[in-house]
Structures are given as C-alpha cells and as structure tokens.
C-alpha cells in the first residue's frame, strides 16, 4: 500500500495548455519489440533545479548496470536554451539532491563516496575541478539547504547511534509505532535541524525533543527556518504534523518555536512567501478519513498569529509541492486530476485556478526562477524528461530515452470510460498489443494499481509495455478508492475493500470483452501492493481468470496488526482487532481462499514491512493444502519495492512465464523458474 494524492475539478475558469501524447511510429522494419532487457537501459530523469542566473538547470539521471547488479545516479546540467546536457558528477558513485549556491558559483549535492561511508554534502565549482566534501558529520546528513546569502546551510541529521562497537545488540522497543519498511525497528533516535557554517568542524543543533523534523526551509531573509513536525504528546498515535518556525540564530532552546498551523490533520510541505510573512503548505483537514482525505492547499501567517485558510477545498483534488510565485500573488502546485498530474496555480486568496500545463501527461517535480519554470514531464509512452515552461509555452530540453524508444515498436493506448454495475462512471486506459489487428480477440490482462488511493495516469510504466509487446491487451483502470476523482469517489473504500472496487474492475473486463478486444477465455489478473490485494478479492469472487499474480499483498488482516507498519491506519479504519474482529474478518480475502481455482503466483520481498510476505505465505500455504496450482517466490533482502536489478529481471520473467502458461496456454514454466 502507499500514500496517495487525489482530484478533479468542476467547471472553473482556467488557462489551459494542451499537450498530446507523443507516439513513436511502429512501422519501421528496423524496430523491435520491447524486451525485459530494455528495462535496464532506461534512464530515470528527475529533480530539476534552476541556477540563480536562470541560465542552467541541474538534474539527476539514474542508470542501471545490470552486470554489476546496481544502479547509479549522476548530476547533469543543461542550458535553459537547450543544447547538449553536460555530466557534472563522475561515474563510480551516486549523487543526489542537486542545489545551487545562492551566488551560482557552486553546484552542491549529497553523496557517499570514496572512504566516506555516510552521506555528506559536496560542492563542485562551475568553473571546473573535482568535487570537494563540504560537511563531515559523523552520522551523515539526510537533507540540506543553502541560506539565502550562502554563508550557512541547514542540515537534517539523525541522532547518533550510541552503540559504539557496532556489534549486534537486542532491539529494545518502547514506541507505539515501532517499525517502518526500509528502516526496520524504530528506536528513539530522531531527525533534527542543524545550522552549519562551511569551514566549521561541527553543526549547531536548532530543534530538540522526541520528534522528527522534516521539510526545513530558510526564510527569504535567512533569519528563520520553517519545518514540519508532529510534536503532540504521542506522535505515534495520530497524523497531526504541523508547520513550525524556529529562529536560525538562537534555535529552539533559547528562542522557542512558533506554531504556524493548528489543524488536527497532517500539514506538511511548507513554502515561504517572497516577503516572508506567509507560508503555504499541504493540509489534510479530515484526519479521520486517513489516506482517503483530500490533500488541500492552505496558507497561514508566518508569525503564528492565525489566518489559517484552506484555499482549494472547492477543487476536491489532491495538490502537492506548493511554491509561491515570484511576485507572491499566486501559488503553484502539482494538481492530480483524472489520470493526469498537472502544473496549476491559484491566487493567494484561493480564486482563479489556472491549469497551466495539462493534457495527456504527468508533471513531476518543478522549480521556479524568475519567469522560467523547470519541470519534469512524462507521457504514457515516454519516461520523464526536463522541460521549461515560460510565457505559456513548453520547451523540451532532454530526450534521455529517445535513442532507446526510437528503435522499439510501441502499443496504441486508448483512454476509456465505462459504467460500473451501479452506473458509476469509471475511467482508465486500454493498452492494445503491439501491431494489434482491429476486430481480433486477444489475451487480456487486468493490471491493478497500488494504493488503494493512487491512480494510473499519463506516465510511463514498464509493465503494460512489456505485456503489450508479448501479445496482451492490458486494462489499467482507476476503480473507486483511486485518487484523482474526488474524495467521495475514494472514500467509498473506507472499511469496505474488495466491494465497489471489485465491481469496477470487473466492469472493465466486461467492457473490453463487449468491444471484441478481450478474449473471455484468456484473461489474467495481477498487480503489486493494493494491486495484489484487489487481485486477491478478484480470484476469491470469480473463476473468470486463467492466471493471477499477487505481488506484495495482505490477506488475513488481523495477523498483520503489529507486523506491518500501518497499525494506526488499521485502527482508524477497522477499529481495534480485539474489539471489532468482525470488521477485520469480513474483508479478509484469506477467509475465502477455498474459492480460488485460478492458478496464482504469490510474490514479494522477504523484508517488506509495508505489506509483509506473511500474507503471500498464508495464501500459498492454503492453496497448496487445497491442492490448487500455485507458486511462492520470495526475494531475500528486498523490501516493498524490488530494487536489485537481478531480482527485477527475475520478476518480469516470472510475470511472462506465468501468464504465458496459464493465460496463453503456452508450454509449461521454464524449469529454472520453479527453483
């Protein structure tokens, strides 16, 4: 499962800018079908940052070395006028979080390189030369930002581990939230904000207490730092993060804190106004609705005097990454809406919504400098690249994967809408097999997204392209529970998983069959995280599918209480498991495991504490005991996302093998895949 965004607006006045999905021609005889190996040739572009003079954009690009079984991220730079991108960091180590020094002379980044095992801040002189290490923090840093005058940096530093010897010691647990995927068991070490002057040997701690602090930013005049933190008496027992301000000179102990927001829900991702008197942030105003609640844009006075206002409640869509525009009259953000992520803005009073960059696309990160905005944009058939947006026009600066995609045959993708069983309109995408012949019925896969509060959108995903290149049509729909369609659409799923969302995805299958595309005798279903969970509901409720793949799914929910890291979400949605067991059991697909006749592959990471492998083990064991066709694959050392390239390849091979055997009816599994 993963945390969400949501949204789509009613009739509003807006400035529109339409883009169309770029299609790569599939007619050339030299083009090939996409293969699993192509996945490791993809270049992942992100994190654009404009230089203070507005002339350059630094960004990250991650590549994979399959032979070494590892990935590497480097910092690159491209002129805002276009031209050949330039690599700024060398091969042999990964770098991240690029930032420009305020004067623009230096490009900084975080890295762990050479003999330095911990992540530190490094700087590159734009005139040339090797990167120099700027910080030397014993436990490393997890974030940083330059002060406006370039004289200091704020650093995010986690408390030291007092186990000096490094020898294994018992985990001593006394927290209510005691584990987190990718982190492991949680102790009382917290992440605090520090101020650091280059040249000093130590950093000065500014925040204290049994709280974590995140998203710090300097005020425009460099005297204050804002941040987000849950500083309630029991931070593990609620989602009440608020926005705070600390004096950058005196710190919390001598100068105290200013509490900017007092909403009982989650307030985060804060941003200063150019004048430093107001703060914009993301606010969830209905904490009892947990992840089904819409993330709104809010604004408040920076001095804590009040004036908290939610600006976008009327839009009923998720927003993220708010930033004031240069003159302070408007606030920009990413708006999630019906299969798109758009660049949008509103006036500081919440009026005049403008969808500045929209269409068949997905906007990711963005950065602003004067009249120029740098942003990443992806389409269904092309991963993210760097663009600029200025005076209502987009200009593409990078084409990181153009050479790869120009040699591949790409499928046709159709945006679809249809009605569910109760008449609710459902939206999604239908990916046709490469070189599909109109009028022919083909094997079809219902591929379900995670979340549940998330959406399929106009962004690149490898799986549907891989399936389409292997002769499958792919249904990618946004059933109820998804974000992008308003809170009511999402909230239907509250404590009622596997009901309306099941009806919606089955209506998608009926739609594809009625159109003469899906072969009703050759259907498959699968997904990862909530995609795997909804797969479990599908296969316990119907025998229409010939093969299923359930990735990283939960099945007997009471057994996950205290085992996964969602204890608070479970309590708020279903109650305490010993007080309301009927709610937990009613929606647990394990209780209907005897209904499964679909051959099912259960798959996940051995160390996943987001959606633990326990659920897959339980379903595999039950199906095996019942004498049903099943297989369990567990990746050692992996968490919720499978990161090791060799395991990524293995997973895709198993996808094709399983669906090939049971949906297409091809000869059995490769013997090596059953080991």
Secondary structure by P-SEA (a helix, b strand, c coil): ccccccccccccbbbbbbbccccccccccccccccaaaaaabbbbcccccccccccccbbbbbbcccccbbbbbbbbbbccccbbbbccccccccccccccccccbbbbbbbccccccbbbbbbcccccccccccccccccccccccccccbbbbbbcccccccccccccccccccccccccccccccbbbbbbbbcccccbbbbccccccccccccccccccbbbbbbccccccccccbbbbbbbcccccccccccccccccccccccccccccccbbbbbbbccccccccccbbbbbbbcccccccccccccccbbbccccccccccbbbbbbbccccccccccccccccccccccccbbbcccccccccccbbbbcccccbbbbbbcccbbbbccccaaaaaaabbbbbbbbbccccccbbbbbbbbbcccccccccccbbbbccccccccccccbbbaaaaaaaaabbbbbbbbccccccccccccccccccccaaaaaaaaaaaaaaaaaccccccbbbbccccaaaaaaaaaaaccccccbbbbcccccccccccccccaaaaaaaacccccccaaaaaaacccccccccccbbbbbbccccccccaaaaaaaaaaaaaacccbbbbbbcccccccccaaaaaaaaaaaaaaaaacccccccccccccc
